[in-house]
Amino acid sequence: MENPEHYSAYLYFPATTPDLIPQDCWGASPNSSYDSLSDEGFQSVTSPGKPGSRGKVAPQVLRRRRLAANARERRRMQNLNQAFDRLRTFLPQLGQDRQLSKFETLQMAQTYIAALYDLLDQAPSSR
């Protein structure tokens, strides 16, 4: 079993003081839920001829929604890239001077798993 400290680089421990929390280029912390970007306080305008239809949304609301969506996508991509980096640590290095691409990483992982499976399948049983 692996040492649990090995995973400490992948675990997130929130900072306790506000000055230690990193901020993105818009000043929002990466952990913020963007509740401040909600649509509360804004009312949509409905068309009088179409009951139940939604009208135009204020530009401020659209901008806040876009910023929140961008932040979520940025966080998603950072998590995905961290997962690929972690996967690369478990793959054998073949004297490469560059980092494997995502596609190459998945191919290498698939090949490595198949090779390990074949190795276990061919091993003589000690029973």
Disulfide bonds with the S-S distance in Angstrom:
none
